[in-house]
Amino acid sequence: MAIDKKPIQDMPNKAFGDKHFASEFNTVKKSLLEIIDGLNAVPAMVESDFKGILSPSDPEPTEDGTYKPSVSSADPGTNYPNAGNLKARDRYSTLFYKKGSVWTKSEDRLPDLSLNSTFKNYINPPLEVGAIALTGSPGVPTGSTTRGRTISYLDINYASQLELIGDMLFQNIFYYDVNNAYLGTQIINGKVFVPTIPGNAVKFKFSLYHTTNTQTVTQAELDALKINCYSAVDTTFKTVVDNSNNSVKVTNDYNSLIINLGDGIYKELGGIDVGTGGDSPNDIRIRTEKISVLNGAHSLTQDAGYVISRVFYYKDGVYTGTYGTSPDFTINTSTANQIRLVWSKTNATTIITQAEVDAFKYTLQNKTVSKFEQQQAIIKKNASKVVSWFTNKKMSSIGDSITYGYIPRNYTGYPGQLDSYAKQAAALLGMTWENKGISGSTLGEVTAGDTITRDPMVDRFSSMASDAKVVTFMGGTNDLRNISNLGVMTDRVKTTYYGALHVLIQGLLNKYVYSQNLALAKDILIVGITPIRIYPDSTYNGLKMSNYVAAMKEVCAYYSIPCFDAYNLSGLTPEEFRTLQGTETGYTDMYNPLITDGVHPTKEGHAIWSRIFAGWLKTLVA
């Protein structure tokens, strides 16, 4: 395989400046290129008249052609009696040629320099139109159409000598300390300059102008200049070549880097409603949680056997009412900065199992925004995440429309879905989240044995993720309004609130603690959450919300289960600060702007609650 000369060819020859650099560097470069040419010629010789490597002890060859001596030595060289007593000398590239009985040779003198010969490294900084102030605020960039300047601060190590190749002159050099504070200026007014560097200078800039210093400077003229800022530190040609190879490797690694926006995004079985953008239960789709996206063209690929069904668009957590069906789509963040994805099998009616959901993989890429900008966005997104007991664990939350994230009446996006207190708290803690909230769900059964009406939590908790480490349950609002059967502490039936709480908590303890390895129980956190306040605080069958709050706290305490008192600690007071006029049918009262229908928090309301809840959860583990 031929040796690639391009990294060496691309290094510019030098004609000015440091004499060591200008002569030795160019000589080493020329010699190395000649050596590479000679080595690259060997394959062609092999195919034509090259016969092989010849040792002094080998029998004399009988075939005409070219032979390469295997060893050499100092003058007069190693004698080859099998090649007409020709000699091979050190520091020469030698070939022997046989034609009949006549032997001849060619010698090319190798340079006395080596890859370890030293010279001065240099940089060629980018330039822009503009001046650097000499008075007033010296050292500060200022507007001018007759000057050019360096765009950024340069390392003082590259200020040992400045060289300009082109039709302009250096004007001044400016020195700065480690905090970019201006230190002083030296006048250059020439093409080559050896600065006297202040002892405390760590950075520098310079300005340029035409010989006629009132002549306009253009960006094209600046781009045509060759500026060499030489280092005070010696380097070797070997270092340059190694750095070039490393740069190629870094470039190749960068080019092959794939930033998958889907990494770490929770996925689950189910679809998404095209009308509301909320979850839609089924067993023939896979859906994701919301994925933050930047402007530009995106491309989506997934495992074989699956096809994209829908791409749903959201703005700050609120469904925009639009969706697409193509794996290639474009994002405009003025209208959408989040998406959710839904897939089906190639045969869209094929049932998907939980095991298939867990194994499913996809790649979502932004084809427009640079990888650097995407990485910066990811770093910024993760900057506030502190590694803790919660990090990268899963939270599963069972509840009603409040846990689900139902958008309230009299609020933008109604009747869609937003990020609930539980989802936001999980995100604040660095957790993934499973949504088991269902609008209208009660904690207990409406009538004994009815597992369908109002999706009772006491009958569906078994479907909660088995690998969840934080398990939350919240219910009572719909029980008060639609069942109104509180019961008593001794109940163990599903039709009273007290009884259903006992059955639910016992079921969760069996599922997550007692049916598993008890040594793992320390990694499970089961938490009850009381109902929040509602407006108006009406009475149903002689009962009020405060009765259900007391029951939740009492039963949780019985099982030593932590209980978050959302009724008193959520930060939401719907009966106060009622400054928003409702306009939706049946909801035309004055409402608190954080709970615009008296029951369901807004995005802002959930955000307040989530921060309090996340902070409270942190107090439960060491």
N, C-alpha and C positions, 0 to 999 in steps of 0.2 A: 504494500500500500504506500502511495506517495506521501512524502512529508509536506504538510501544508505550510506554504511560505507567507500566507496572507498576513498573520499577526506581525511579522517582521517587515514585510513590504509596506504596511500601513503606517509604520513609524516614519515621520518626516525627516529628511536629511537636514543637517544644520549647517549654516553658513556664517552665523554671527555668534557673539556672546562668548561664553566660557570656552576657551581654546581646547581644554581637555575634552569637553563634550563634543565640540565641533569636529575634532579630528578623530579621536579614538572611537567615539560612538559611530560615526559614519564608516570608519574602517571595519569595525566589528560587524556592523550591519552588512556591508558589502561582502565581507569574507564568509559570513554565515550563509548568505544567499547563494554564494558560489558553491559552498560545500553541499548545501541542500540540492542544488542543481546536479552536482556530481552524484550524490546518493540517489536522487530520483532517476538518474540516467541508467543506473545499474539494471533495472528490469528490462529496459530496451536492449542493453548490451547482452543480457542473458538470452534474449530472444534472437539476437543476430549472431555476434561472434564471441561473446563472453563465454569462457570455458570453465571458470571457477577460480578458487583460491589456491595459491601455490605455496607450499612450504619448502624451505631449503633442502630438506632431506627427501623430498618426493622424487620419484624417477622423472627423467626428462620427458615432458609431454610429446606426444606424436602428432596431435592435431594443431593446425594453424588456428590462431585466434588470440584473444586478449585474456591475460591472467592477472590476478590481483595478489601481490606478495602478502604473506600472512604476518610477517614480523619485520621490524626495522630497528635500526640502532643509530647512534651518533656517527658523524662522519668518520671514516668513509662510507659507513653503512653496512648492512648485513649482506654477505655475498650469497648469490644463488648460482651454484655450479650447474644446476639443471636448467638455467636460463641464460647461457652464454656468459656466466660470471657477472651478470648485472647485479647492481647493489640497490638496496632499499634503505633510504635515510630517514631518520626522525624528522618531524616537522614538514614532511612532504607527503602529498597525495600521489602515489606512484602506481603505474600500470605497466606491465610487460606485454610486448606484442611478438608473436612468433609467425614468421613467414618462411616456410621451408626450413632451412638450417640457420636462418638469420634471426637474431633476437634484437629488438629495440625497446626503448622505454620512454614514457612521458612522466614528467614531474611537475606538480603545482605546489609552489611554496605556501604553506599554511601560515597564517598570521601569528606573530609572537604573542598577541593578545589572547586572552581566554574569556570565557563567559564570566569569570570573576573579576575582570578588569572593571575599575570603578569610573563613574562619571556622575554628573549632576542631573538629578531628576527635575522635571518642570511641570507647570500647569499652564493651560491656555484659558483664562477666565472669560465668561460671557460679558458682553458690554451692552450699554443702552445709551440713548441720547439723553443728555442732561449734565449739569455741573455739580460740583461739590463746593459748598460755600467756604470762602477764605476769611470772611468777616461776618459780624453779626452773630450767627450760629455756626462757627467754623466746623468743618467736618461733616455737616448735614447736607444731604442731597437737596438740590435746588433746581428750579426750571431754567433751561437754556437750550437754544437751538444751535449754538456754535461750539458746544462742548460734548464730549462723550465721557462715560465713567463706567467703572465696574458695577455690576448689579448688586453684589453682596460683599460682605467682609471676607478677606482672604487670610489664610494662615500665614503668620509672620515668617515661618520657616521657608516660605517660597519668595522671600523678598531679598535674597542675597544678591541677585542681579536681575534687572528687568531689560527685556529686549523687544523692540517693536519692528515688525517687518511689514511695510506698507507705506501708504502716502499720507501719514499723519505723524504727530510727535506726542510723546508724553508731556503733560503739563506739570502736574504736581503729584506727590505721594503723600497720603494722609495716614497717621498712626493712631491706633486705638488700644485701650486696655481690655481686660477680660470682660468688662461690663459694657463694652462698646462706647466708653467715654473717650472723647477726642483728646489726643495728647500733643499733637504738633504736625507741622507740614514741612516738606522739603521741596524746593523748586527743581524740576528736571529739565524741561525745554530741550528734549533730545530723543534719540531713538534707543540709546543704550545708557543704563544708569546703574551704578553700584551705590545703594543707599547706606547712610549711617543710621543704624536702627537704634532708637531709644531703648534703654534697658528694660523698661516695664511694658513695652509694646508687645501685644500678642496677636494683633490683627492689623490689616492695612487695606487701603483702597487707593486707586489712582484715577486721575482725569487726563483727557486727551484733547487735542485740537489740531486744526490744520496749521501749516506753516504761516499762512495768512490767518491770524487768529480770529478774524471776524467772519470767516467763511462758514456757511451753514454746514452742519454735520448731519448726515442721514444714517438711519439704521443699516441700510445696505452697505454703506462705506465701513461702518464698524464691523459688520459681519465678515467683510473681506479682509480685515486685518488679521495678522498672526502675532499674538502676544505670548511671549515666553517668560514666565516667572520662575527663575531657577531656585532649587532648594539648596540650602546650606549643607545638607546632609548627603554624603556620597551614597550612590546605589550601584548595583551591578547589572549587567545585561541579563544575567540569569534571573535576578529579581524581577526585572521588567517582563521577561518571558513568562515567569511563574505567575505574576500578577495578571498578565494577559490571559493565561489559561484559566486562572481562577475567575476572572471576569466573564469569560465565555461560559464557565460552569454556572455561575450565578445567573447569567442571562438565560441559559437553557432551563435552569430550575424555575426561574420566574415565569418563563414562557409556558412551562408545563404545569404551573400551579393552577389548580382549579378551586375557585372559591364557591363552595356549595352553600347557597343561602338557606338550604333546607337542613343543614347540620344542626342537631340539637332541638329541632322543632317537633313538638308532640303530635303524633298521629293516632287516629282511633277509627273504629268501625262506625260508619254512619255517613249520611249525606248532609247537604245544606239546602235550606229552603230558598228558592230563587226569589221569593217575594219579600222575605224578611232578612235574609242573610244569616239566620240562626240555624242551630242544629236541627236535623231532621232524621229521626231514627230509622235505620234499615240495615240489612245485612248483606247488601250488594255493592257497597261503596266504602272507600277509605277517604277520610278527610283530615285536614291539618288544622292546627290552631292558626292564629294570624301571624303572618310573616312580614317583617318590616322590609320595605324595598325603596330603592332610589330611582331617580329618573332614568329612562332609557329602555332599550330593547332587551327583553329577557327571553331565555330559551329553557325548555324543560324536557328532560328525558327521565325514563323510569324503567323498572324491570320489565323484561319480556313477559308478554301475556296480559299486560295492563295498558289502558289508554286513559288520557286525561278526559274527564267528563265536564268539569267546570273550573274556571278561575274566577273567584269572587273578589270584588274590589271594596275597600274600606278606607275611610279617612278618619284618622285618630280614633279608631275603634268602632266607628259608626258605618254601617253598610250604606253604600252609595246607591244601591238599587241596580247596579250593572254587573254583568258577568260576561265571560268569554268562554269559548270552547276549543281554542287553539293552544298548542304547546308553545307557540311563539307569539309574544304579546309585548306591547309597549306601555310603560308607566309614565304618567304625568303626575308628579307629586302635588300639584296644585289641586287635584281632584281625588287622588288616592295615594296613600303612602303605606298601605298594608294590603295583603291578599290572603285568601285561603284557597286551598287546592282540594279538588275531589277527583278520585280515580274510580274506574270500574274495571272488571276483567274485560278482555277483548269481546267476549260474549257478555253484554251488559246485564244479563239476568242471572249470571252465575253467582252463587252464594260465596262470600269471603269469610274465612275463619279467623279467629283471633291470632292463631299461630301465623297465618299468612300476613296479617297486619304487622305483627312484630318483625317479620322477616323482610317486609317490603322496603325497597330503597329507591330513592330518586335523586336527581341532581337539578337544582335550579340555579342558573347563572345569569348575571347581568352582562350583556355583550357590549354595552356602551361605556359605562363608567369604568375608569381605570381600576386595576386590582389594588393599587395603593389606596385610592379613595374608598374602595369597598372595605379594605382592611381597617382604615381609619374609622369608618362608620361602625364596624364591628367592635373595635377597641373602645370607642366612645360609648357604645351601647352597654358594654360589659364593665365599664370603668367603675360604676357604682356598686358592682356585685362583689361582696366580701365573702370569701370562702368560710363556711360555717357548717354546723351539723346539718343544716337544711340543703346545702348546695348540691344540685344534681339529683336530689331525691324527688319522689313523686308525691303530690297531694291529690287526694280524691275527695270531692265534696258532693254530698247528697243534700238535696233541698228542693225548694219550690222556685217560682219565677224570680225571686230576688237573687238566689244563688245562680240561676240560669243566666241572668243578665238581661232581663226583659226591659226594653226601653219604655219609660212611662208615658202616659198621655200628657199632652201639652208640652212635649219635648221633641226636639229635632230627631228624626229617624223613627219615631213611633210608627208601627209596632215592631221594630226590629230588635236586634240584640246588641248589647254592649259588653265591655269587660267588667265583670262583677267584682265585688269586694274580694272574693276568694281567689279569683284568677289574678287580680292585681297583687294581692298579698303573696301568692305563690311566686310571681315574677320578682317581687322585691326581695324574696328570700333565695332566689336562684333556683327555684324548683320548677319542674314540669307540672301540669295540672290536668286532671280529668274532671269534666263537667257532668255531674249526675243530677243537675237541677232540671226540673220540669215545671213549666207554668201550670198553676192550679193544683199541684201535688199537695196532698195532705200527709201527715206523719202516720196517722192511723187509718183504718178502714171505715168507709161510710156505713156499711152493714157487714155483719160477720161473714167472712168467706169471700167477699167481693174484692178481688185483687186487681180489678180493672178500673173501676170508677175512681177518678182523681189520682191515679197512679200512686198508691200509698207507698211511702218509703219503707215501711215495715215489711213490705213484700218484695222489694226490689233491691235492697242493699247488697244482696249476694252477688249482683253483677258488678259491684265496684272492683276496681283493679286490685288483684291479689298482691301486686308488688308495691302498692302505695305504702309510704312510711308515715304520712300525716293524713288522717282520716277525719273529716269534719261532717257533722250533721246539723241541720237547722230546719225547723218546721214549727208550725203552730198558728200562723196567720190564717191559713185556709181551714185548719181544724176549728178555730174559733168561729169563723164566718159560715162554714158549710156543714159542720158536724155538731159543734157546741155540746160536746159530751166530755167534760174534763175528767171525770172519774175520781178515784182516790188512790193513795200511795200503795195500797195492797193489791190493786188490780194487776192482772197478768194477761189481759185480753187485748186484742188488737183494735177494739172499737172505742175505747176510751183513750184520752191523751196520755194519762198516767200509765195505763197498761201497755199501750203501743211503745212508749218510751222504754219501759222495762224490756219488752221483747226485742226492740231494735238494739239497745245497748248490749244485751246478752248475746245477740246474734253477731254484732261487730267484735265483741271480745272473743267469741268462739272462732270467728273467721280469721282474725288477725293475731290472736295471742295463743289461745289454748289448743287450737288444732294444728299449730305449727311447733317448731322447735322452740321450747320455752326460753332457751338461751338467746334467741333472737328478739324476744319481747321488748328488750330495752331499746330496740330501734324502731318501735311503733309508738306513734302518738295519736290517740283517739280523743277528739275534742267535740264537745257540744257547744252550740251557739243559740242563745235565746232569740226569740223574735225581736224585731226592732219596734219602735213606737210607730203608730199610724195615726192619721187624721182623716175623719174624726174618730176619736177613741170611743166608738159605740159599744153598747152592751148587747150581747147575743145570748138569749136564754139565761139571762141573769149573770153572764160571765163577761169579763173584760180581758184585754190582752195581758194585763199585769198578773192575772191568775195563771196564765199559760207560762209566763216568764218564771214565776215562782215554782211551778211544777217542773220545768226543765232543770232549774238549779237544784231542786231537791233530789230528783232522781239521779242526776249526774254525781252529786255528792255521795249518794248511797253506794255507787259503784266506784267511788274515788276517781271519777273521770273529770278532767279539767273542763270548766264551762266558762265561755266568754260571754259576759253580760252585755250583749249588743243593745239591749233595751236602754241601758244607762251609760254605755261607754262608746257607742258607735260614732258620736259626734253629730248625730242627726236629731233634730227636734222639729218634726213636721207641724206640731201645733203652734210653733212660734215663728216669727219673721215671715208671715204669710203675705208676701208682697206681689206674687204673680197671679194674674187673673187667668183662670182656666177657661178654655174655649171649646174643649171636646164635649160632645153630648154626654150628659150625666156627670161631667167633671168640670163644672163652671164656677166652682167656689174660688176663693183666694187661697193660694198654696205657697208653701215654702219652696224657693227656687231649686233646692237640692232634692226635693221629693215632690214633683210637679203633679202627681195624682193622689198624694196623701199616703201611698203605700210603697211605691217602687222608687229607689234612689236614681238620680241622674248619674251621668258619667262622673261629674264632679263630686257628687255625694258618695258614690262608691270609692272614689280615690281617697277621700278623707277617712272613711271607714277602714279601707285596706291598710293604710299606714298605721293606724292604731292597732288593728288586728295583728299585723305582721310583728309589730313591736311587742305585743303581748305574747305571741307564740315564742319569741326569742327568750322570754323569761322562764319558759318551761323546761329548757334543756341546758345542760352545762356546755 
